[in-house]
């Protein structure tokens, strides 16, 4: 059975770790990015869900969301 792929884009390392631990305990495969730019680099056709922080330095969550929508229809859950 294929694990669902979740892309977690969050600048706070403690929040990323907590969310990753919870998702992995439910058998999700989690990729992590600490900012919008690196998150866009990790986005792929295999991504089933994006969990996206709003307030990040550099490219904020809204800007990242617009860029994701240019290439992907994966659901996006905003984390704030």
N, C-alpha and C positions, 0 to 999 in steps of 0.2 A: 504494500500500500504506500502510495506517494505521500510524503509529508508536505503539508501546505507551507509555502514560502512566505515569510513575513519580513518586510524591510522596515526596520525601526530607525528613524532619523530623529535624533535627540542630542542636544549638546551637553546635557548633564549626565556625567558618567554613572552616578548612583541611580538615577532614574532608568537609564538604559539597562543597567545590570538587573535591577528589580523586575522590569518588564520582561527582559530576556529570560530570566529564571522562571517566571510564571508561565510564559508561553512555551518554553521548552518542556516544562513539567506536564503540559497538555499535548505534547508530541508535535509541536510546530518547529519548523526549521527557521531560525532567526538570523538575519544578516543585520549588522549594526553600522550606522554612520553617525559621525559626530557633527556633521553640518550638511547643508543642502547640496553643496557641490559634490561632496563625496557620496551622498545618497543617490544623486543622479547617476553617478558612475556605476553604482551597484544595481540600479534598476535594470531588470531584464524581463523578457517575455515569461519567465518562470515565476515572477513575483505575483503572488495571489492577493496580498494586502500590504498597504503602506500605512504605518503609524508615524505620524508627522507632528513634531513640535511646532508651535507657532513662533515663539520668540527665540530666535537663534541669531548669533552674530553673522555678519556677512549677508548671505541669502536667507531671508526669513521664510517661515513656513508657507506664507501666501505665494511668494515668488517661486518657491520650490514646487508648490502644487501646480502652478501654471505651467511650469516646465515639464512636470510629470505628465500632465494632460496632453501635451504635444505628441507624446509617443505611447501612452499607456492608458487603458481604461480600468486598471486595477482599482478596487475600492480604496479610498483614503480616509483614515480615521485621524482626526486632529486631537492631539494630546496637549492640554494646556493646564 
